[in-house]
Amino acid sequence: MAQSESMLIGSWRTIAAGTSGLLLTTCFPNTSWTHVAWICLLPLLFAIRGQNGGRAFRLGFVCGLVHFATLLGWLNHTLVVYGHIPAVAGWGIVLLLVSYLALFPGLFAWWSSRVLTMPNWGKWSIPAAWVGLEYVRSTFLSGFPWELLGNSLYPHLGIIQIADWFGVYGISFVIVLVNVALYDVLSSFTRRGGDEVERRFAWISILTAGIVVVHVAAYGQWKIQAIQEIMDDAPSIDVMVVQGNIDQSIKWDPSRQQATVEKYLRLSRPLPPSNPPDLVVWPETAAPFYMGRNLGMTLLLKEGIHQTGSWFLVGSPYIQSEAGKSAYYNSAFLFDPEGMVRGRYDKAHLVPFGEYVPFQRWLPFIGKLVEEVGDFQEGDPGRVLRMNDHPVGVLICYEQIFPYLSRQACRNGAEVLVSMTNDAWYGRTSAPFQHFSMAVFRAVENRRALIRSANTGISGFIDPIGRIVQPTDLFVDAVSRSEIPLMRQETSYATWGDWFAWCCMAYTIGVVASSFWGYRPKKT
């Protein structure tokens, strides 16, 4: 009987942990139930209550498995369709990645189980630990900061303005702080043996979280007004983004190259012709040939740009040969209105197993998972291109999810950010919407407008406050045009980077040390 009851309780805890995983996923596109973020961790926190470290870790791992499997299921589509591997093998690869990512919620649950019975100074290490683990996930090895918890609140402009100080990690901290405060209050009234002191600590916890949220919202409203005034006085440029909607299965077919370039040039012609935009932006590898090597296609492109009379930023692969060796780059070329190249940016943060194979020297038997993508070299992070006297920061595809690249570009003087991507790999999954949502934070963190051009969508603009302007639909030919402010001030986040995440890690380590060598949590 006791064994049966124990199994039933264990099953309840596992279900609760899995429920938190599902709730986490519903916070993000395409579901975008963003308000769920404030309660998404409650089932997990109740599940680990009173559990030892090992059991808590396993429950956190379950939460992570469910969350990342449902969040990143679109990866199987890319692997099967463009990697040409069986669906079962594709899911096996996804499971390997998901299992690695699930370690982070597992560690979070392990630590949380140790401090849930501590006074508030210890419990506040729970949101700090979450932030620290997000930072490690974002930077360890190649890093994978896809949809950090704070990213879920991208539509809530009043809350996300603190990103210009704390980055997206600040929003993650506030969300987890509220979850812990709600847990404290609910737990103090539902746990057997709860006393008046425990309830007092719980109310202090919820009051603290409430004060933090109120201050965050107040700062957000003040900052929105302040940045709007700066935007109104800032110089601006007229920008057009072009979405060619080229099918990925024919994109690299040599017989289709000319038709692709002609289509992009046709979509780029201004209406009326006497009113050309200042800048036209094409997506990543929109010119599907090696720029400068394929002379016929390069000349066609330059002549078309000259006829348009605008500056152009065009994605194209590039080969650089030196001493008999060739290096391949995923690049963006800046053309002046005469069709002359005025600068080139080479993608600096490549997609592992897509654009390059990590550890190939030691693991030569491992190949790329997506055949159509080349073996590229890294460029210089943060390099800016100059359009007359206006520096432009470029982010190519995957680079958009890494805050350090846009931050470095802004510190190098970029007055506007441009994200060029080809999300055709993802099909009609949730990935294009997830990818686009993260761009909002690059704009707010640095107080720069962000211009986004995607082959099959979503293209559009994001202003320095984080407002999305003229987003396009998926898999349609589209052109969007908008007046874009050029901003020059440097935010605290651009200057100091991820100082808040480092502080969170330091605080967590301090509480860890205290828990092992000082304070002992009481048994529940």
Long-range contacts (C-beta under 8 A, 24 or more apart in sequence): 12-47, 13-47, 13-48, 13-51, 13-55, 13-59, 14-47, 14-59, 14-62, 16-43, 16-44, 16-46, 16-47, 16-59, 17-43, 17-44, 17-47, 17-48, 17-59, 17-60, 17-62, 17-63, 17-66, 17-109, 18-62, 18-63, 18-66, 19-43, 20-44, 20-47, 20-63, 20-66, 20-67, 21-62, 21-63, 21-64, 21-65, 21-66, 21-67, 21-68, 21-70, 21-105, 22-66, 22-67, 22-70, 24-63, 24-67, 24-71, 24-149, 25-66, 25-67, 25-70, 25-71, 27-149, 27-152, 28-71, 28-147, 28-151, 28-152, 28-430, 28-434, 28-437, 29-430, 29-433, 29-434, 29-436, 29-437, 30-430, 30-433, 32-155, 32-433, 34-152, 34-153, 34-154, 34-155, 34-156, 37-149, 37-152, 37-153, 37-175, 38-175, 38-178, 38-179, 38-182, 39-179, 39-182, 40-179, 41-176, 41-179, 41-180, 41-183, 42-179, 42-182, 42-183, 42-186, 44-105, 44-109, 45-112, 45-116, 45-179, 45-180, 45-183, 46-183, 46-186, 46-187, 48-109, 48-112, 48-113, 48-116, 49-113, 49-116, 49-187, 49-191, 49-524, 50-524, 51-113, 52-113, 53-110, 53-113, 53-114, 54-110, 55-113, 56-109, 56-110, 56-112, 56-113, 57-106, 57-107, 57-109, 57-110, 58-106, 59-109, 60-102, 60-105, 60-106, 60-107, 60-108, 60-109, 60-110, 60-112, 61-102, 61-103, 61-105, 61-106, 61-109, 62-102, 63-102, 63-105, 63-109, 64-98, 64-101, 64-102, 64-103, 64-104, 64-105, 64-106, 65-98, 65-99, 65-102, 67-102, 67-105, 68-97, 68-98, 68-101, 68-102, 69-94, 69-95, 69-98, 71-146, 71-147, 71-434, 72-97, 72-98, 72-101, 72-146, 73-429, 74-426, 74-427, 74-429, 74-430, 74-431, 77-426, 77-427, 77-429, 78-370, 78-425, 78-426, 78-427, 79-369, 79-370, 81-427, 82-248, 82-370, 82-371, 82-372, 82-425, 83-369, 83-370, 83-371, 84-371, 85-369, 93-369, 101-137, 101-144, 104-133, 104-134, 104-136, 104-137, 107-133, 108-133, 111-508, 111-512, 114-515, 114-521, 115-511, 115-515, 115-521, 116-183, 116-187, 116-521, 117-521, 117-522, 117-524, 118-511, 118-515, 118-519, 118-521, 119-201, 120-201, 120-204, 120-205, 120-208, 121-511, 122-511, 122-514, 122-515, 122-519, 122-521, 123-180, 123-184, 123-205, 124-177, 124-180, 124-507, 125-507, 125-508, 125-511, 125-512, 126-176, 126-180, 127-172, 127-173, 127-174, 127-175, 127-176, 127-177, 127-180, 127-504, 128-173, 128-503, 128-504, 128-505, 128-507, 128-508, 128-511, 129-504, 129-508, 130-172, 130-173, 130-176, 131-169, 131-172, 131-173, 131-176, 131-500, 131-501, 131-504, 131-505, 132-501, 132-504, 132-505, 132-508, 134-169, 134-172, 134-501, 135-169, 135-498, 135-501, 135-502, 135-504, 135-505, 138-402, 138-403, 141-358, 142-349, 142-352, 142-358, 143-402, 145-401, 145-402, 145-403, 146-401, 146-434, 146-438, 147-434, 147-437, 147-438, 148-172, 149-175, 149-176, 150-174, 150-175, 150-441, 151-437, 151-438, 151-441, 154-437, 154-438, 154-440, 154-441, 154-466, 157-220, 157-224, 157-465, 157-466, 157-467, 158-217, 158-220, 158-221, 158-224, 159-216, 159-217, 159-220, 160-220, 160-440, 160-441, 160-444, 160-466, 161-219, 161-220, 161-223, 161-224, 161-444, 161-465, 161-466, 162-216, 162-219, 162-220, 163-441, 163-444, 163-445, 163-493, 164-223, 164-444, 164-445, 164-446, 164-447, 164-491, 164-492, 164-493, 165-491, 165-492, 165-493, 165-500, 166-493, 166-500, 167-403, 167-441, 167-445, 167-493, 167-497, 167-498, 167-500, 167-501, 168-403, 168-441, 168-445, 169-498, 169-500, 169-501, 169-504, 170-500, 173-500, 173-504, 174-212, 174-213, 174-216, 177-208, 177-209, 177-212, 178-209, 178-213, 180-205, 180-209, 181-205, 181-206, 181-208, 181-209, 181-210, 182-206, 182-209, 191-524, 193-524, 224-465, 227-447, 227-464, 227-465, 228-465, 230-447, 230-464, 230-487, 230-489, 231-463, 231-464, 231-465, 231-485, 231-487, 234-485, 234-486, 234-487, 234-488, 235-485, 235-486, 236-483, 236-484, 236-485, 236-486, 237-278, 237-279, 237-387, 237-390, 237-416, 237-483, 237-484, 237-486, 238-277, 238-278, 238-279, 238-481, 238-482, 238-483, 238-484, 239-277, 239-278, 239-279, 239-280, 239-281, 239-451, 239-461, 239-481, 239-482, 239-483, 239-484, 240-268, 240-270, 240-277, 240-279, 240-280, 240-281, 240-310, 240-479, 240-480, 240-481, 241-280, 241-281, 241-451, 241-452, 241-453, 241-459, 241-460, 241-461, 241-479, 241-480, 241-481, 242-267, 242-268, 242-280, 242-281, 242-282, 242-283, 242-286, 242-453, 242-459, 242-478, 242-479, 243-267, 243-283, 243-453, 243-454, 243-455, 243-456, 243-457, 243-459, 243-472, 243-476, 243-477, 243-478, 243-479, 243-480, 244-282, 244-283, 244-286, 244-455, 244-477, 245-455, 245-456, 245-457, 245-475, 245-476, 245-477, 245-478, 246-286, 246-288, 246-424, 246-455, 246-456, 247-424, 248-372, 248-422, 248-424, 248-425, 248-455, 248-456, 251-285, 251-288, 251-372, 251-424, 251-455, 252-288, 252-372, 256-288, 257-288, 257-289, 257-294, 257-297, 258-297, 258-300, 260-286, 260-287, 260-288, 261-287, 261-297, 261-300, 261-301, 261-304, 262-300, 262-304, 263-477, 265-301, 265-304, 265-305, 265-308, 267-477, 267-479, 268-304, 268-308, 268-310, 268-312, 268-479, 269-308, 270-308, 270-310, 276-308, 276-309, 276-310, 277-310, 277-481, 278-310, 278-311, 278-387, 279-310, 279-311, 279-312, 279-313, 279-387, 279-451, 280-308, 280-310, 280-311, 280-312, 280-313, 281-312, 281-313, 281-418, 281-420, 281-451, 281-453, 282-312, 282-313, 282-314, 282-315, 282-420, 282-453, 283-315, 283-420, 283-421, 283-422, 283-453, 283-454, 283-455, 283-459, 284-315, 284-330, 284-332, 284-396, 284-397, 284-420, 284-421, 284-422, 284-455, 285-315, 285-316, 285-317, 285-330, 285-422, 285-455, 286-314, 286-315, 286-316, 286-420, 286-453, 286-455, 287-314, 287-315, 287-316, 288-316, 289-316, 289-317, 290-316, 290-317, 290-318, 290-319, 291-316, 291-317, 291-318, 291-331, 291-333, 292-318, 292-319, 293-319, 301-339, 302-335, 302-339, 302-340, 303-339, 304-339, 305-335, 305-337, 305-339, 306-337, 306-338, 306-339, 308-337, 309-337, 310-337, 311-335, 311-336, 311-337, 311-387, 313-385, 313-392, 313-394, 313-418, 313-420, 315-396, 315-420, 315-422, 317-374, 317-376, 318-344, 318-346, 327-377, 328-374, 328-375, 328-376, 328-377, 329-376, 329-377, 329-379, 330-355, 330-374, 330-376, 330-396, 330-397, 331-379, 332-385, 332-394, 332-396, 332-418, 332-420, 334-385, 334-386, 334-387, 334-392, 342-385, 342-386, 342-387, 343-385, 343-386, 344-385, 345-379, 345-383, 345-384, 345-385, 345-394, 345-396, 346-377, 346-378, 346-379, 346-380, 346-383, 347-376, 347-378, 347-379, 347-396, 347-397, 347-399, 348-378, 348-379, 348-380, 348-381, 348-382, 348-383, 348-399, 348-405, 349-378, 349-381, 349-398, 349-399, 349-402, 349-405, 350-376, 350-378, 350-398, 351-397, 351-398, 370-425, 381-405, 381-408, 382-407, 382-408, 382-409, 382-411, 382-412, 383-409, 383-412, 384-409, 384-412, 384-413, 384-414, 390-415, 390-416, 390-486, 391-415, 392-416, 392-417, 392-418, 393-417, 393-418, 393-448, 394-418, 394-420, 395-419, 395-420, 395-442, 396-420, 396-421, 397-421, 397-422, 400-435, 400-438, 400-439, 400-442, 401-435, 401-438, 403-441, 403-442, 403-445, 403-493, 403-498, 404-497, 404-498, 406-442, 406-445, 406-446, 406-448, 407-445, 407-446, 407-493, 407-494, 407-497, 410-446, 410-448, 410-490, 410-491, 410-494, 411-490, 411-494, 411-495, 414-448, 415-448, 415-486, 415-487, 415-488, 416-448, 416-449, 416-450, 416-451, 416-484, 416-486, 416-487, 417-442, 417-443, 417-446, 417-448, 417-449, 417-450, 417-451, 418-450, 418-451, 418-452, 418-453, 419-450, 419-451, 419-452, 419-453, 420-452, 420-453, 420-454, 421-452, 421-453, 421-454, 421-455, 422-454, 422-455, 422-456, 423-454, 423-455, 423-456, 423-457, 423-458, 424-455, 424-456, 428-474, 428-475, 432-456, 432-457, 432-458, 432-474, 433-458, 436-460, 436-471, 440-466, 440-468, 441-466, 445-491, 445-493, 445-494, 446-491, 446-493, 446-494, 447-487, 447-489, 447-491, 448-487, 449-484, 449-485, 449-486, 449-487, 451-484
